[in-house]
Amino acid sequence: GEVQLHLGTPIKTTTLEDGTRFDIYEYEIGNESSAGRAIGHAALDVFTCGLWEIIGTPVEGFQGEKYTETIQYDNEDKVVEIKSKKITNNM
């Protein structure tokens, strides 16, 4: 319960016959909402008559880094192991 409070609902859950459970979470760091950034993009849209969207949208898409977090629980629902992995974009 405490883990889900912080990370939300897992994207995948697997339970083994012995009661061991694995929850996988996905999250992003470094792409938080920013009023200043939104105002800057809006101003650039106005000054360039909308042409900024051609550059600004892809730039925003590459902000932040995505991670997966795999949390293993024992049969008593206690955390046993936590593994983090950065998701890479191979283009």
PEBEL-V987639 format. One record per run of one state. SS is the DSSP state (helix for helix, strand for strand, loop for the rest). FROM is the first residue (numbers start at 1). LEN is the number of residues. If there is no record, write none. Layout:
SS	FROM	LEN
SS	FROM	LEN
This chain:
loop	1	1
helix	2	6
loop	8	4
strand	12	4
loop	16	5
strand	21	9
loop	30	5
helix	35	13
loop	48	4
helix	52	10
loop	62	3
strand	65	9
loop	74	5
strand	79	9
loop	88	4
